[in-house]
Amino acid sequence: MKLLVIGGGAREHALAWKLLDSSRRRLPATVFVAPGNAGIELEKDLKNVPITAVPDLIEFARKESIAFTVVGPEAPLAEGIVDAFRFAGLKIFGPTQKAAQLETSKDFAKAFMGRHGIPTADYATFSSATKAHRYVDKKGVPIVIKADGLAAGKGVVVAATLEEAHAAVDKMLGEKQSGKAAPKIVIEEFVEGEEISFIVMTDGRHVLPLASSQDHKRLKDGDEGPNTGGMGAYSPASSITPTLHGKIMREVIQRAISGMEKEGERYIGFLYAGLMITPGGGIKVLEFNCRMGDPEAEVILLRLKSNFITLIEHALSGNLDKIEAEWDRRPALAVVMAANGYPDSPRKGDAIEGLSALPATLPAERDYHVFHAGTARGGENGEEIVTAGGRVLCVAALGDNFRMAQRRAYEIAEQIHFDGCQMRRDIGYRAINHRK
């Protein structure tokens, strides 16, 4: 059996690793990752494929008789990779270009939520900086400014002052680039509460909820500093009770999936709802993503005990209602190690030390895994593993409770070193405090 994962970050490393782990319970498999990263090629039966163009990926999938493909990041979805693979008669797990507008356009997502009664914050959309500035002055702060299109998890500014808000408007509504449409922004009310990630798999009609999770967006301890793509995560999210879980499924997930079908576009793939749980127990959708979150994927997949290949096969066959997912009772926690200068200008080329010295246990016995994100081969001889992106590594670990999972993740992370490493030291503090 041969499988293909599209992407090259820690989420894609985790997807490939879990697919490979699942294949060992069935037929031996080779999992290709395109384009992959330096950490992926260190693992037996995971192979990098230095291809990114969709036509070349289709040719590769045909040549290698790929059983199915899983799309990791958002950019290929926006490009229409799912449409192209399906047209070529190839199996692929992910939403079409039209359905992926839930993530690729904040304006589309907000209007879609309004049409289908999905709870979200009040908002307005602007392409005129002058009108946006007037709106900010009228509404006051705190206020949230969002770039309409894809921004790699960093196109959101939560402005605490009018100066911050106006600066964000000017930055996001800069001069029109040649040949591109004028930019748009969404300005929405600030909602207080606890942010959680709710991720499901769907075949377009049936929904299989994955383990709950919560990430840490801010760069520094205590949720200070700029927004990032995510500096760590844990699973399960301690704030999701069975009652709240049912409410999210009814009022958010089911309405989104049925809404897509009503609008003539069955949504197949992962769907991520970034939610704010208000102090009164209400729900507000902050965003939709059309793929697994990162670093949420790393903790969710570390806890998954069911066969991941079987889950995806059911989803592609349209009978996801015939299967359930089984989870490790232990919580998982992941710590992101980011490059110097992240998120604005991450430095590349710093040598990563300590990876080879980590305990060499068998995968089935391991209570942790180091997933690579922004890594590449480099150094004087081209054989060193060096930093090659903003988020460099994600160290995920299991533990009998949140504190033990946290201790284990940091214990592993502290054995790894690269110059200028940025790493929060308080990942999971909400879950630990909640247990107290």
C-alpha positions in Angstrom: 0.0 0.0 0.0 1.2 3.5 -0.9 -0.2 6.7 0.6 0.6 10.4 -0.1 0.4 13.3 2.3 0.6 16.9 0.9 2.6 19.4 2.8 5.9 19.8 4.8 5.1 20.9 8.3 4.7 19.3 11.7 1.0 18.6 11.0 2.0 16.7 7.8 4.7 14.8 9.7 2.1 13.8 12.3 -0.4 12.7 9.6 2.2 10.6 7.8 3.5 9.1 11.1 0.0 8.1 12.2 -0.8 6.6 8.7 2.4 4.6 8.8 1.7 3.4 12.4 -1.8 2.3 11.3 -0.5 0.4 8.3 1.6 -1.8 10.5 -1.7 -3.3 11.8 -2.7 -4.2 8.2 -0.4 -4.4 5.2 3.0 -2.7 5.3 2.9 0.7 3.6 5.1 3.4 2.3 3.9 6.9 3.0 5.2 9.7 0.8 5.1 13.3 1.9 5.3 16.1 -0.7 7.5 18.1 -0.2 8.2 16.9 3.3 11.1 18.1 5.6 14.3 16.9 7.1 12.7 15.1 10.0 10.3 13.1 7.9 13.1 11.4 5.9 14.7 10.2 9.2 11.8 7.8 9.8 11.7 4.4 8.1 9.1 4.0 5.4 8.4 7.8 5.3 9.7 9.3 2.1 10.0 12.9 1.0 8.9 13.8 -2.5 10.3 17.2 -3.7 7.1 18.1 -5.7 4.6 20.9 -5.1 3.0 21.6 -8.5 -0.5 19.9 -8.7 0.0 18.4 -12.2 3.3 16.8 -11.1 1.6 15.5 -7.9 -1.1 13.9 -10.0 1.4 12.3 -12.3 3.3 11.0 -9.2 0.1 9.6 -7.6 -0.7 7.7 -10.9 2.8 6.4 -11.4 3.1 5.1 -7.8 -0.5 3.8 -7.7 -1.3 5.8 -4.5 -4.3 4.4 -2.7 -5.4 7.8 -1.4 -3.9 11.3 -0.7 -4.4 13.4 2.4 -4.0 17.2 2.2 -2.4 18.8 5.1 -2.1 22.6 4.7 -4.5 25.2 3.4 -2.6 26.6 0.3 -3.1 23.5 -1.9 -6.8 23.4 -1.0 -7.1 27.1 -2.1 -5.3 26.2 -5.3 -7.9 23.5 -6.1 -5.8 20.3 -5.6 -8.9 18.3 -4.6 -10.8 19.2 -7.7 -7.8 18.4 -9.9 -7.2 15.0 -8.2 -10.9 14.0 -8.4 -11.0 15.0 -12.1 -8.1 12.7 -12.6 -9.9 9.9 -10.9 -7.7 9.8 -7.9 -8.9 9.4 -4.3 -8.0 12.4 -2.1 -9.2 13.5 1.4 -10.0 17.2 1.6 -12.6 19.8 0.6 -12.9 21.3 -2.9 -11.7 24.8 -3.7 -15.3 26.1 -3.4 -15.8 24.5 0.0 -12.4 25.6 1.2 -13.6 29.2 1.0 -14.7 28.7 4.6 -11.0 29.2 5.3 -9.6 31.0 2.3 -12.0 34.0 2.7 -13.0 35.4 6.1 -15.8 37.4 4.4 -17.2 34.3 2.7 -17.1 32.4 6.0 -18.9 35.1 8.0 -21.6 35.5 5.4 -22.0 31.7 5.2 -22.4 31.5 9.0 -25.1 34.2 8.8 -27.0 32.3 6.2 -27.0 29.1 8.2 -27.5 30.4 11.7 -24.0 29.6 13.0 -23.2 31.8 16.0 -20.3 34.2 15.4 -19.2 37.7 16.4 -20.7 40.8 14.7 -18.6 42.1 11.9 -18.2 44.3 8.8 -16.0 43.9 5.7 -14.0 46.6 4.1 -11.8 47.2 1.1 -11.6 50.9 1.8 -9.1 52.0 4.5 -10.9 55.3 5.0 -14.2 53.5 5.8 -12.4 50.9 7.9 -10.8 53.6 10.0 -14.2 55.3 10.6 -15.7 52.0 11.7 -12.8 51.4 14.2 -13.3 54.9 15.7 -17.1 54.2 15.9 -16.8 50.8 17.6 -13.8 51.5 19.8 -11.4 48.9 21.3 -10.7 46.1 22.0 -11.5 45.1 18.4 -10.3 42.3 16.0 -8.8 43.0 12.5 -8.5 40.0 10.1 -7.0 39.8 6.7 -9.6 38.3 4.3 -7.4 35.7 2.7 -4.9 33.1 3.8 -2.2 34.4 6.2 -0.6 31.3 7.6 -2.3 31.7 11.0 -0.9 35.2 11.5 -3.4 37.5 9.7 -5.3 38.4 12.9 -4.7 41.4 15.1 -6.5 41.7 18.4 -6.1 45.5 19.0 -6.2 46.8 22.5 -5.6 50.4 21.5 -6.9 52.6 18.6 -3.3 53.0 17.5 -2.9 49.2 17.1 -6.2 48.9 15.3 -5.5 51.7 12.8 -2.0 50.4 12.2 -3.4 46.9 11.4 -5.9 48.4 9.0 -3.2 50.3 7.1 -1.0 47.2 7.0 -3.7 44.8 5.7 -5.2 47.3 3.3 -1.9 48.3 1.7 -1.6 49.3 -1.9 -3.0 46.9 -4.5 -0.4 44.6 -5.9 -0.1 44.4 -9.7 -2.5 41.8 -11.2 -4.1 41.0 -7.8 -7.5 41.9 -6.5 -7.8 44.7 -3.9 -7.3 43.3 -0.4 -10.3 43.1 2.0 -10.4 42.9 5.8 -13.0 41.8 8.3 -13.4 43.8 11.4 -15.3 42.1 14.2 -16.2 42.6 17.8 -13.9 41.3 20.5 -15.4 38.3 22.3 -14.1 37.4 25.8 -13.9 33.8 27.0 -11.9 30.6 26.5 -10.7 29.7 23.1 -10.9 26.0 22.0 -10.3 24.0 18.9 -13.0 21.6 17.7 -12.0 19.3 14.8 -14.0 16.7 13.0 -13.8 14.4 10.0 -16.7 14.4 7.6 -17.8 12.5 4.5 -20.1 15.4 3.5 -23.1 14.1 5.5 -21.9 12.2 8.5 -19.5 13.6 11.0 -16.9 12.0 13.2 -15.7 14.3 16.0 -12.0 14.0 16.9 -10.6 14.4 20.4 -11.0 18.0 21.7 -8.0 20.2 21.9 -6.8 23.7 22.8 -3.9 25.6 21.4 -1.8 28.6 22.6 -1.7 31.4 19.9 0.4 34.0 21.6 4.2 33.9 21.4 5.1 34.4 25.0 4.1 33.0 28.4 0.9 34.2 30.0 -0.6 34.7 26.5 1.5 37.8 25.9 3.1 38.9 22.6 2.0 38.7 19.0 -0.4 36.0 17.5 1.4 33.1 15.9 0.3 30.0 14.1 0.4 28.2 17.5 3.0 27.7 20.2 1.6 24.6 21.7 -1.5 22.6 22.3 -3.1 20.0 24.6 -5.8 17.4 24.4 -8.5 16.9 25.6 -9.7 20.5 26.2 -10.7 20.5 29.8 -13.5 23.1 29.3 -15.5 20.9 26.9 -18.2 19.1 28.9 -20.6 16.5 27.3 -23.3 19.2 27.2 -21.1 21.7 25.5 -19.8 19.1 23.0 -23.4 18.3 22.0 -24.2 22.0 21.6 -21.1 22.6 19.3 -22.1 19.6 17.2 -25.7 20.8 16.7 -25.2 24.6 16.4 -21.8 24.7 14.6 -20.6 21.5 12.9 -23.9 20.0 11.7 -25.1 23.4 10.4 -21.9 24.0 8.5 -21.9 20.5 6.9 -25.6 20.6 6.0 -25.2 24.3 4.9 -22.5 23.3 2.4 -24.7 20.5 1.0 -27.6 22.9 0.6 -25.4 25.2 -1.3 -24.5 22.4 -3.7 -21.0 21.6 -2.4 -20.6 18.5 -0.2 -17.8 19.1 2.3 -15.4 16.1 2.6 -12.3 16.3 4.8 -11.3 17.7 8.1 -13.2 20.7 9.4 -11.7 22.9 12.2 -13.8 25.3 14.2 -12.0 27.8 16.3 -14.4 28.6 19.0 -14.7 31.1 21.9 -16.6 29.8 24.9 -18.1 32.9 26.6 -18.3 33.1 30.4 -22.0 32.4 30.2 -21.4 29.2 28.3 -22.3 30.6 24.9 -20.5 29.7 21.6 -19.0 32.1 19.0 -17.1 30.8 16.0 -13.9 32.7 15.6 -12.8 31.0 12.4 -13.1 27.9 10.3 -10.1 26.0 8.9 -10.5 23.4 6.3 -7.8 21.0 7.6 -6.4 19.8 10.9 -5.0 22.5 13.1 -1.3 22.7 13.8 -0.2 22.0 16.6 -3.6 20.5 17.5 -3.0 17.6 15.0 0.1 16.5 16.8 -1.7 16.0 20.2 -4.9 14.5 18.6 -3.0 12.0 16.5 -0.8 11.0 19.4 -3.9 10.0 21.3 -5.7 8.3 18.5 -5.9 4.5 19.0 -8.2 3.7 16.1 -6.7 2.8 12.7 -6.3 6.1 10.9 -6.3 4.5 7.5 -9.6 2.9 8.2 -11.2 6.2 9.3 -10.1 7.9 6.1 -11.3 5.0 3.9 -14.8 5.2 5.6 -14.9 9.0 5.0 -13.9 8.6 1.3 -16.6 5.9 0.9 -19.3 8.1 2.5 -20.0 5.8 5.4 -18.3 7.5 8.3 -21.4 6.8 10.4 -20.4 3.1 10.5 -17.3 3.7 12.6 -16.2 5.3 15.8 -12.8 6.6 17.0 -11.1 5.2 20.1 -8.8 7.5 22.1 -5.9 7.0 24.6 -7.3 7.9 28.0 -4.0 9.8 28.7 -3.9 13.5 27.8 -1.3 14.8 25.3 0.6 18.0 25.3 2.8 19.6 22.6 5.4 22.3 22.8 6.5 24.3 19.7 10.1 25.3 19.4 10.3 28.3 17.1 13.1 30.1 15.3 14.8 33.3 16.3 12.7 36.2 15.0 9.4 34.3 14.7 6.7 35.3 13.7 7.8 38.3 11.8 11.2 37.4 10.4 12.3 33.9 11.4 16.0 33.2 11.0 17.0 30.2 8.9 20.1 28.0 8.9 20.7 27.5 12.6 22.0 24.0 13.4 19.7 21.8 15.5 21.5 19.7 18.1 20.4 16.9 20.4 17.9 15.1 18.2 20.2 12.0 17.8 20.6 11.8 21.6 16.9 11.3 22.3 15.9 7.9 23.9 15.7 5.3 21.2 12.5 3.4 22.1 10.2 1.5 19.8 7.3 3.6 18.4 4.7 1.5 20.2 6.5 2.0 23.5 7.2 5.7 23.0 5.2 8.3 25.1 6.4 11.2 22.9 7.3 12.1 19.4 9.3 15.0 17.9 7.5 16.2 14.8 9.5 18.4 12.4 8.1 21.6 10.9 10.6 24.1 9.6 13.7 21.9 9.1 16.0 21.1 6.2 19.4 19.7 5.5 22.3 22.2 5.6 25.6 23.1 7.3 29.0 22.8 5.8 28.6 19.3 4.6 24.9 19.5 3.8 24.1 16.7 6.4 23.2 18.8 9.4 19.6 19.4 10.3 19.0 23.2 10.4 16.1 25.6 10.9 14.2 26.4 7.7 11.0 28.1 8.9 9.2 29.9 11.7 8.0 26.9 13.8 10.9 24.5 13.7 9.9 21.5 15.9 6.9 20.3 17.9 7.5 18.0 20.8 4.4 16.1 21.8 4.1 13.8 24.8 1.5 11.7 26.7 1.2 11.5 30.4 -1.2 10.0 33.0 -2.4 13.6 33.7 -1.7 17.0 32.2 1.1 17.9 34.6 2.9 14.6 33.7 2.4 15.2 30.0 3.7 18.7 30.3 6.7 17.5 32.3 7.5 14.9 29.7 7.2 17.2 26.7 9.6 19.8 28.3 11.9 17.1 29.4 12.4 16.1 25.8 12.4 19.6 24.4 15.1 20.7 26.8 17.5 18.1 25.2 17.2 19.9 21.9 19.0 23.1 21.1 19.4 25.7 18.3 20.5 29.3 18.6 17.7 31.8 19.3 15.1 29.1 20.1 11.8 30.6 21.3 9.6 28.2 23.4 6.8 29.0 25.8 7.2 27.4 29.3 3.6 27.4 30.3 1.8 25.3 27.7 -1.2 23.5 29.3 -1.5 25.9 32.2 -5.3 26.3 31.7 -5.8 22.5 31.9 -3.6 22.2 35.0 -5.3 25.0 36.7 -8.7 23.6 35.7 -7.9 20.3 37.3 -6.8 22.1 40.5 
